Amino acid sequence: MRSVSVLGATGSIGASTLDLIRRQPGQWRVVALTANGNAAELAKLAREFSAEVAVVADEAALPALREALAGTNIQAAGGEAALVEAATREADITVAAIVGCAGLAPTMAAIEQGRAVALANKEALVAAGSVMTAAVARSGATLLPTDSEHNAIFQCLAGNSYDNVRSITLTASGGPFRDWTLEQLRTATPAQAVKHPNWSMGAKISVDSATMFNKGLELIEAHHLFPVGLDKLKIIVHPQSVIHSMVEYRDGSTLAQLGPSDMRVPIASCLAWPQRMETPLAPLDLAAIGELTFRAADEERFPATRICRAAAEAGGAAPAVLNAANEVAVAAFLDGKFPFTRIAVLVEQVLARYAPPSPASLADVMAIDAAARAEACSVLELVT
């Protein structure tokens, strides 16, 4: 029996993780489950999996959680300190799936324990890449990437040296607007932007897919996870989302990881690593798919990948500033405050206006994030 903690248990990654664990009765012991404020759902999951502790980030939800867990031996806790404490509890693997900068401190706490961490929190490496990777090196933790693209790269690199890598290619679906003209993009609505053609995701990440910022952020993540150099990291649009990423080696061989558009595949890879586990997914039917197509990324219509690569090249605080500005811009677009095409413009404006020193600690990252959000809000006021 292996032990697991799921930070962000009520989100999409958490739900997929627990679905896989549910299908292996008797093989997992659940240590900690956390959620933002959904006390009822968290309590339901904690009872189902007999978790040791259930934690809500929103302390206002703690009384409801305690009431829902009354009569059990499950400990209930709330607040940021409780999240961090839950992340430090001994577990064979910790799934770090808390969305946004709220997940930084718990993710860092899990890493510092020196155990396996399945990383699904994008901000951990985008905003705090050098700080996080330094912590991994100090603690000896194993970082298992859960994003489908990074997990694909991780699988394709197994047993190979970075010295033998000629290039790494992240594939992008292109999002719902991949065939739209620039004129059409200027009129894109939030409802259209969140309708991803291949994946079922939340509103923010769906908009990031539509702008291609998601792929640019993944480029920054890959830069920290797989240190082959930015010049060897590529992006290609692959509308079918069957190939999730590829690694080309210096002998001319290219290894690609293929699979259905279902996050349970990369999550299962992390949970079972270095072994494999069953999933409920149907085998890939290439004959039914019929064809796999590819096209170059268009940085005129979708400048996000160019902006993200430039931020990665600049290093220091630039990726954290970019991430914060993008979150503010996406929220403004979803609220109908400005057009879809203004998202990338606002991000570039904030990067030009705010260039703080490189962060040396998680506290520095959080301060940069807060200041960048304030700067983005200031820019937003000028354009709305």
C-alpha positions, 0 to 999 in steps of 0.5 A, spaced: 500 500 500 502 506 498 500 513 501 498 519 497 496 526 499 492 531 494 492 538 494 487 541 491 482 535 491 476 538 489 479 541 482 479 537 476 486 534 477 484 532 484 478 529 481 481 525 476 487 523 481 482 520 486 478 517 480 484 513 479 485 511 486 478 509 487 479 504 482 485 501 486 481 499 492 486 497 498 492 499 494 492 506 497 492 510 503 490 517 503 493 522 508 491 529 506 486 532 502 485 539 501 480 544 498 479 552 497 472 552 500 468 547 498 467 544 505 461 539 503 465 536 497 471 535 501 468 532 507 465 527 502 471 525 499 475 525 506 470 520 508 470 516 502 477 515 502 478 515 510 483 521 509 487 523 515 486 530 515 482 535 510 484 542 510 480 548 507 484 554 505 478 559 506 478 559 514 471 561 514 469 554 511 472 550 517 466 550 521 462 547 516 468 542 514 468 540 522 460 539 522 461 535 516 466 530 519 463 530 526 463 523 528 469 521 524 477 520 526 478 525 520 482 531 522 479 538 520 483 544 519 483 551 515 488 556 513 494 557 509 498 554 515 494 548 515 495 547 508 502 547 509 502 542 514 498 538 510 503 538 505 509 536 510 505 530 512 509 523 510 506 521 503 509 516 498 507 522 493 504 528 494 499 531 488 500 538 488 494 541 484 492 547 488 491 553 482 494 559 482 499 562 487 495 559 493 499 553 491 506 555 491 507 555 499 504 548 500 508 545 493 514 548 496 513 545 503 512 538 499 518 539 495 522 540 502 520 533 504 524 530 499 519 525 497 515 525 490 511 531 488 506 530 482 506 537 480 500 540 477 501 547 479 503 551 473 505 557 477 510 553 481 515 553 475 513 559 471 513 564 477 518 561 482 522 556 477 529 557 480 527 558 487 523 551 486 528 547 482 533 549 487 529 546 493 528 540 489 536 540 488 537 541 496 532 536 498 533 530 493 525 530 491 523 527 485 519 532 481 514 528 476 510 533 471 503 532 471 501 537 465 500 532 459 505 535 455 511 535 460 509 528 462 510 526 455 517 529 455 518 526 461 516 519 459 520 520 452 526 522 456 526 516 460 533 513 460 536 518 456 541 523 457 540 531 456 546 531 452 543 526 447 537 531 446 537 535 439 530 538 441 524 538 445 517 539 441 511 541 445 505 540 441 499 545 442 492 544 439 491 551 437 485 552 441 478 554 439 481 560 435 486 556 431 483 557 424 480 564 426 483 571 422 486 576 426 480 580 425 475 575 427 480 574 434 478 582 435 471 580 436 472 573 440 467 573 446 469 569 453 463 564 451 467 562 445 474 562 448 472 557 453 469 552 448 476 548 447 475 543 442 479 537 445 480 538 453 475 539 458 478 545 462 476 551 467 475 558 464 482 561 465 486 555 462 481 555 456 482 562 455 490 561 456 489 555 450 485 560 446 491 565 446 496 560 446 499 563 453 498 556 456 503 553 451 508 559 452 507 558 460 509 551 458 515 553 455 517 556 461 516 550 465 519 546 460 525 550 461 526 549 468 524 541 468 528 539 462 535 544 462 537 543 455 537 550 453 531 555 450 534 554 443 532 547 443 525 548 446 520 548 440 512 549 439 508 546 434 500 546 433 497 539 432 490 540 432 488 532 434 492 533 441 494 525 440 501 526 440 502 530 447 510 532 446 516 529 442 523 529 443 528 528 438 535 525 439 542 527 436 542 520 432 535 522 428 530 518 432 524 522 435 520 519 440 513 521 441 508 520 447 501 519 444 494 518 448 487 520 449 486 527 451 484 525 458 488 528 464 488 521 467 493 518 463 499 523 465 496 523 472 497 515 472 504 515 469 506 520 476 502 515 481 505 509 478 512 511 477 516 508 475 511 502 474 505 503 470 497 502 472 491 501 469 486 506 467 479 506 465 480 509 458 479 505 451 486 504 447 488 509 442 485 507 435 489 511 430 485 508 424 479 511 427 483 518 428 485 517 421 490 522 420 495 527 425 496 534 422 501 539 424 502 546 423 507 552 425 505 556 431 503 563 428 506 568 432 502 574 429 495 572 431 498 569 437 504 573 440 503 569 447 509 564 445 513 569 443 512 574 449 513 567 454 520 565 450 522 573 451 520 572 458 524 566 459 530 569 456 530 575 460 529 570 466 529 573 473 522 576 475 520 576 468 516 570 468 513 571 475 511 578 472 508 575 466 504 570 469 501 575 474 499 580 468 496 574 464 491 572 470 489 579 471 488 580 463 484 574 463 480 575 468 478 582 465 477 579 458 472 574 462 468 580 465 467 583 459 472 589 460 476 589 454 477 585 447 480 578 447 486 581 443 488 586 448 490 580 453 497 579 450 498 587 449 496 588 457 502 583 459 507 586 454 505 593 457 506 590 464 513 587 463 515 593 460 513 597 466 515 593 472 522 589 472 524 588 479 530 584 481 530 576 481 527 573 487 531 569 492 525 566 496 518 564 495 516 570 499 520 574 494 516 571 488 509 572 492 511 580 493 513 580 485 506 577 484 502 582 488 506 588 485 505 585 478 498 584 479 497 591 482 501 594 476 496 590 471 490 593 474 493 600 473 494 599 466 487 596 465 484 602 468 488 606 462 485 602 457 478 600 459 
